[in-house]
Amino acid sequence: CDAGLTCVYFNEWYSQCQKVSTSSSSPPFSTSQPPPASTCVCSPVSTTSTTTSSTRIPSSTSTANGFVKVDGQKFKVDGVTFNAVGTNAYWLAQLGSSSLIQSAFSEIASSGATVVRTWGFNDVTSPSGTYYQLWSGSTPTINYGADGLQKFDQVVAAAKAAGIRLVVPFTGNWGDYGGMDRYITQILGGGQAHSNFYTNSAIKTAYKNYVKAFVGRYVNEPTIMSWQLANEPRCNGCSTSIITNWATEMSAYVKSLDPNHLVSLGDEGFFNQPGNPSYPYQGGEGVDFAANMGISTLDYGTFHMYITPWGISDAQSWGVQWINDHASVQKSSNKPVIIEEYGLTSSDRNSVYQAWWNAVLSSGLAGDQYWQAATTASGSGYNDGYGISPSDSLFPAVKAHSAAMKARS
């Protein structure tokens, strides 16, 4: 990290360069695990810019021309099938320069990726790295400056130059980069139920205000494939209607602002089958994948897969079934579905991934995005053990899978 910033470990997926008070012995969000030995390489551009210009970036006529649309179970661009295959690189805007961002996209593009998912949020209470919303009490201020949305402009420009589309979530379920709990804590105070994010009117208004500022900047930019309501929304122990109702309201709101882009939920694809012996099928996290696929203003479905954290013992066969079950909902709802996060760190990863990829292809699933990209530009600080770099033994297979996906008509 740059001077004045510390690499803060949040969980097995995320680390982040942040300002940490020397009088505090703990990071700003709780964690039950120690930080990894590696260090972050994220760095701020400037923490003094408070420019309030909301100028949209101009659309151009380079690689990404038409907008991605849906046609039944397929994605299309200008009437031609678009196969969504790629990865996640949530950290792109945290890199210290446009050249590093361009370098990261170059390495990702070498895998054959057509889509990258990256965070469109970072809510802070003091300037730190690249951030988009600065909270003072219950009042958030959008950062349009060089260390704010202007930095995301660089991400969009680099993606466009690399011929890659972006999926952009507006917030996240977890404490990393602020997320939903930042809204709850700043507006309602500490110790409040997570469900408030989906139901409290003041919180929903603040979220909509942020979405309006972000979406309005890129409404004419086809490099954006999809806006995403949140990363992994959950409401543990809640009725699934809470998230379904929230997704219905918010997806309609995004569509009212921007008819050009697709909208997705960003959920893990949990089913709602109480009594099922397998945790991701039980509905305990307040998500009903099948019900959410019925929301008319959500253009496609998403699901994730993390075998070890979910307590699954048979990675290969369980994963294949998980993919096939979501492909079945794709068919019944006649909407595309993407497995947009999946990861494994065990020694049999290469053979298991191949089985999962075969299932994606044979089931007709609309796309897949592995978690996550590892690049020279991002270094070791963001690699949580799931990262796949061009030097990884799995990378040639990633390239072959991308080619097979893009060969589908």
C-alpha positions in Angstrom: 0.0 0.0 0.0 1.0 3.7 -0.4 2.2 5.7 2.6 -0.6 6.3 5.1 -2.6 3.2 4.0 -2.6 -0.3 5.6 -3.6 -3.6 4.0 -6.7 -4.5 5.9 -7.9 -8.2 5.7 -11.7 -8.6 5.8 -12.2 -12.3 4.8 -10.8 -15.0 2.5 -12.0 -13.0 -0.5 -11.0 -9.4 0.2 -8.2 -7.2 1.4 -8.3 -3.5 1.0 -5.8 -0.6 1.4 -7.3 1.8 4.0 -6.4 4.5 6.4 -6.3 2.9 9.9 -5.9 4.9 13.0 -2.7 4.2 15.0 -4.7 4.3 18.1 -6.9 1.4 17.0 -5.9 -2.2 17.4 -8.5 -3.6 15.1 -9.6 -3.0 11.5 -12.8 -1.0 10.8 -14.8 -4.2 10.2 -14.6 -7.3 12.3 -12.8 -10.4 11.2 -12.3 -13.8 12.7 -9.2 -14.5 10.7 -5.7 -12.9 10.7 -4.5 -11.0 7.6 -2.5 -12.9 5.0 1.3 -12.5 4.8 1.1 -10.9 1.4 0.6 -7.1 1.0 -1.9 -5.1 -1.0 -0.7 -3.2 -4.1 -3.7 -1.0 -4.3 -2.9 2.7 -4.2 -4.8 6.0 -4.2 -4.6 8.5 -7.0 -5.5 11.4 -4.7 -7.5 11.8 -1.5 -8.0 15.5 -1.9 -10.2 15.8 -4.9 -13.8 16.8 -4.2 -14.8 17.8 -7.7 -18.6 17.8 -8.0 -18.9 17.6 -11.8 -21.2 14.8 -12.9 -20.2 14.9 -16.5 -21.0 11.6 -18.3 -18.2 9.9 -20.1 -18.8 10.0 -23.9 -19.6 6.8 -25.7 -17.3 6.0 -28.5 -17.2 3.7 -31.6 -14.3 1.5 -30.5 -14.5 -2.2 -29.7 -17.8 -2.3 -27.7 -20.4 -1.0 -30.1 -23.9 -2.2 -29.5 -25.5 -2.8 -26.1 -25.8 -6.3 -24.8 -29.4 -7.4 -24.9 -31.3 -10.6 -24.1 -33.3 -12.8 -26.6 -34.9 -15.7 -24.8 -32.1 -17.6 -23.1 -29.3 -15.9 -25.0 -27.4 -12.7 -24.9 -27.1 -10.8 -28.2 -25.3 -7.7 -29.5 -26.7 -6.2 -32.7 -28.6 -9.4 -33.3 -25.5 -11.7 -33.0 -25.1 -14.2 -30.1 -22.9 -12.8 -27.3 -21.4 -15.6 -25.1 -20.6 -14.2 -21.7 -17.4 -15.9 -20.4 -14.8 -14.3 -18.2 -13.9 -13.5 -14.6 -14.2 -11.2 -11.6 -11.7 -8.4 -10.8 -13.4 -6.4 -8.1 -10.2 -4.4 -7.4 -9.6 -2.8 -10.8 -10.4 0.8 -9.7 -8.1 0.5 -6.7 -5.1 0.1 -8.9 -2.8 3.1 -8.7 -2.7 4.2 -12.4 -4.5 3.9 -15.7 -1.5 2.0 -17.1 -1.9 -0.6 -14.3 -5.6 -0.9 -15.1 -4.8 -1.3 -18.8 -2.2 -3.9 -18.0 -4.7 -5.9 -15.9 -7.2 -5.9 -18.7 -4.6 -7.0 -21.2 -3.8 -10.1 -19.2 -7.4 -10.9 -18.6 -8.2 -10.5 -22.3 -5.5 -13.0 -23.1 -7.7 -15.6 -21.5 -10.4 -15.0 -24.1 -12.7 -13.3 -21.6 -15.6 -11.3 -22.9 -16.9 -10.1 -19.5 -15.4 -8.9 -16.3 -17.3 -8.1 -13.1 -15.9 -5.3 -11.0 -17.2 -3.3 -8.0 -19.0 0.0 -8.6 -19.0 0.9 -4.9 -16.8 1.9 -2.1 -18.5 3.8 0.8 -16.1 5.4 3.3 -16.2 7.7 6.3 -12.8 9.1 5.5 -11.0 9.3 2.1 -9.2 6.1 1.4 -8.0 4.8 -2.0 -10.6 5.1 -4.7 -14.0 5.7 -3.2 -17.3 6.8 -4.6 -19.3 7.9 -1.6 -18.1 9.7 1.5 -20.3 9.5 4.5 -20.6 12.2 7.2 -23.1 11.0 9.7 -26.2 10.1 7.8 -25.2 12.3 4.8 -23.4 10.7 1.8 -21.5 12.8 -0.8 -20.7 11.4 -4.2 -17.1 11.6 -5.2 -16.8 12.7 -8.8 -13.1 13.4 -8.5 -9.9 11.8 -9.7 -10.1 9.3 -6.9 -13.8 8.7 -7.4 -15.9 8.3 -10.5 -13.2 9.7 -12.7 -11.2 6.6 -11.7 -14.0 4.4 -12.7 -14.0 6.2 -16.1 -10.5 4.8 -16.5 -11.8 1.2 -15.8 -14.5 1.6 -18.4 -12.1 3.1 -21.0 -9.6 0.2 -20.4 -12.3 -2.4 -20.7 -13.5 -0.9 -24.0 -10.0 -0.9 -25.4 -9.6 -4.5 -24.5 -12.9 -5.5 -26.0 -14.4 -6.6 -22.6 -17.8 -5.8 -21.2 -18.4 -5.0 -17.5 -20.9 -6.1 -14.9 -21.1 -3.5 -12.2 -22.7 -4.1 -8.7 -23.8 -1.0 -6.8 -23.3 -2.4 -3.3 -22.4 -5.6 -1.5 -23.8 -7.8 1.3 -20.5 -7.8 3.1 -18.5 -5.2 5.0 -15.8 -4.9 2.4 -15.8 -1.5 0.6 -18.7 -0.3 2.8 -21.5 -2.3 1.5 -25.0 -2.5 2.8 -24.0 -2.2 6.5 -22.5 1.2 5.8 -25.9 2.5 4.8 -27.5 0.9 7.9 -24.9 2.1 10.4 -24.7 5.7 9.0 -28.5 6.2 8.8 -29.8 4.1 11.6 -26.8 3.5 13.9 -25.0 0.4 15.0 -26.6 -2.9 15.9 -29.5 -2.6 13.6 -30.9 -5.6 11.6 -29.5 -6.3 8.2 -33.0 -6.5 6.8 -33.3 -2.7 7.2 -31.2 -2.3 4.1 -34.1 -3.8 2.1 -37.0 -2.2 3.9 -36.1 1.1 5.5 -37.3 4.1 3.4 -34.4 6.4 4.2 -31.9 3.7 3.3 -33.6 2.9 0.1 -33.7 6.6 -0.9 -29.9 6.9 -0.2 -29.3 3.8 -2.3 -31.4 5.2 -5.2 -29.6 8.5 -5.1 -26.3 6.7 -5.4 -27.5 4.5 -8.2 -28.9 7.5 -10.1 -25.5 9.3 -10.0 -23.6 6.2 -11.1 -26.0 5.0 -13.8 -26.5 8.5 -15.3 -22.8 8.8 -16.0 -22.7 5.7 -18.2 -26.2 5.5 -19.6 -24.9 5.7 -23.2 -21.8 3.5 -22.8 -22.2 0.0 -24.3 -19.1 -1.3 -22.5 -21.3 -1.8 -19.5 -23.1 -5.1 -20.0 -25.1 -5.0 -16.9 -25.9 -3.0 -13.8 -26.2 -5.3 -10.7 -28.3 -4.4 -7.7 -25.8 -5.9 -5.2 -23.1 -8.5 -4.7 -24.6 -11.5 -2.9 -27.6 -10.0 -1.2 -28.7 -12.0 1.8 -31.2 -11.6 4.6 -30.6 -14.5 7.0 -33.8 -15.9 8.6 -36.0 -13.4 6.6 -38.9 -14.3 4.4 -37.7 -14.5 0.9 -40.3 -11.9 -0.1 -38.1 -9.2 1.5 -35.3 -9.5 -1.1 -37.7 -10.3 -3.9 -39.8 -7.2 -3.2 -36.6 -5.1 -2.9 -35.2 -6.5 -6.2 -38.5 -5.8 -7.9 -38.5 -2.2 -6.8 -34.9 -1.4 -7.4 -34.6 -3.1 -10.8 -37.6 -1.2 -12.0 -35.9 2.0 -10.7 -32.7 1.3 -12.6 -34.7 0.6 -15.8 -36.5 3.9 -15.4 -33.1 5.7 -15.4 -31.5 3.6 -18.1 -33.3 1.6 -20.7 -30.1 0.7 -22.5 -28.4 -1.7 -20.1 -29.3 -5.0 -18.7 -30.1 -5.3 -15.0 -29.3 -8.3 -12.8 -29.6 -9.0 -9.0 -26.1 -10.4 -8.3 -27.3 -13.1 -5.9 -25.8 -16.5 -5.1 -28.7 -18.4 -6.6 -29.9 -20.0 -3.4 -33.1 -22.0 -3.8 -36.0 -21.9 -1.3 -36.7 -25.5 -0.5 -37.1 -25.8 3.3 -36.1 -29.3 4.5 -33.6 -29.9 1.8 -30.4 -31.4 3.4 -28.1 -29.1 1.4 -27.6 -25.6 2.8 -27.7 -23.7 -0.6 -31.1 -25.2 -1.3 -32.8 -24.5 2.1 -33.8 -20.8 1.7 -32.3 -19.8 5.1 -30.5 -16.8 3.6 -33.7 -15.2 2.4 -33.2 -15.8 -1.3 -35.5 -17.6 -3.7 -33.7 -17.9 -7.0 -36.7 -19.2 -8.9 -39.0 -16.4 -7.6 -36.5 -13.7 -8.5 -36.2 -15.0 -12.0 -39.8 -14.1 -12.4 -39.1 -10.4 -11.9 -39.8 -8.8 -15.3 -37.2 -6.0 -14.8 -34.4 -8.4 -14.1 -33.0 -9.4 -17.5 -31.0 -12.5 -16.4 -30.2 -14.7 -13.4 -27.0 -15.2 -11.5 -25.6 -17.8 -9.2 -22.4 -18.4 -7.3 -20.6 -21.6 -6.1 -18.2 -22.0 -3.3 -17.9 -25.7 -2.3 -15.7 -25.4 0.8 -17.4 -22.5 2.6 -20.8 -24.0 2.0 -19.8 -27.3 3.6 -20.0 -29.4 0.5 -17.8 -32.5 0.4 -18.2 -33.7 -3.2 -17.1 -30.8 -5.2 -17.4 -32.3 -8.7 -20.7 -34.0 -8.6 -22.5 -31.5 -6.4 -21.2 -28.7 -8.5 -22.4 -30.3 -11.7 -25.9 -30.7 -10.2 -25.9 -27.1 -9.0 -25.1 -25.9 -12.5 -27.8 -28.2 -14.1 -30.4 -27.1 -11.6 -29.9 -23.5 -12.5 -29.9 -24.3 -16.2 -33.3 -25.9 -15.7 -34.6 -22.6 -14.3 -33.0 -20.8 -17.2 -35.1 -22.9 -19.5 -38.4 -22.7 -17.5 -38.1 -18.9 -17.2 -36.7 -18.4 -20.7 -34.0 -16.0 -19.4 -30.2 -16.3 -19.5 -28.5 -17.5 -16.4 -24.8 -17.0 -15.6 -22.7 -18.7 -12.9 -20.8 -15.4 -12.2 -18.6 -16.6 -9.3 -17.1 -19.9 -8.6 -13.9 -21.0 -6.9 -12.0 -23.9 -5.6 -8.6 -24.1 -3.9 -8.1 -27.8 -3.5 -5.5 -29.9 -5.3 -8.0 -31.4 -7.7 -9.1 -27.9 -8.9 -8.1 -28.5 -12.6 -10.1 -31.6 -13.1 -13.1 -30.3 -11.1 -13.2 -27.1 -13.1 -13.1 -29.1 -16.3 -16.2 -31.1 -15.1 -18.0 -27.9 -14.2 -17.2 -26.3 -17.6 -18.4 -29.4 -19.4 -21.7 -29.0 -17.4 -22.0 -25.3 -18.4 -21.6 -26.2 -22.1 -23.8 -29.3 -22.1 -26.6 -27.6 -20.1 -26.7 -24.6 -22.3 -26.1 -22.2 -19.4 -25.7 -18.7 -20.8 -22.3 -17.9 -19.3 -19.7 -18.3 -16.6 -17.2 -16.1 -14.8 -14.7 -17.6 -12.5 -13.5 -16.0 -9.2 -11.1 -14.5 -9.8 -8.4 -12.9 -12.1 -4.9 -12.6 -10.8 -2.6 -10.3 -12.8 0.8 -8.8 -12.6 -0.8 -5.4 -12.1 -2.8 -6.5 -9.1 0.1 -8.4 -7.5 -0.4 -10.8 -4.6 -2.4 -8.6 -2.3 -5.7 -9.3 -4.0 -5.1 -13.0 -4.6 -7.2 -14.9 -2.1 -6.0 -18.3 -3.3 -8.7 -18.5 -6.0 -6.8 -16.3 -8.4 -5.9 -17.6 -11.8 -3.0 -15.8 -13.6 -1.5 -16.3 -17.0 1.3 -18.3 -15.4 -1.2 -20.6 -13.6 -1.2 -24.3 -14.8 -5.0 -23.9 -15.2 -4.7 -20.9 -17.6 -4.4 -22.9 -20.9 -7.6 -24.7 -19.9 -9.3 -21.4 -19.1 -8.4 -20.2 -22.6 -9.7 -23.4 -24.2 -13.0 -23.1 -22.3 -13.4 -19.5 -23.3 -12.9 -20.5 -27.0 -15.5 -23.3 -26.6 -18.0 -20.9 -25.1 -17.5 -18.3 -27.8 -17.9 -20.9 -30.5 -21.5 -21.5 -29.5 -24.1 -20.0 -31.9 
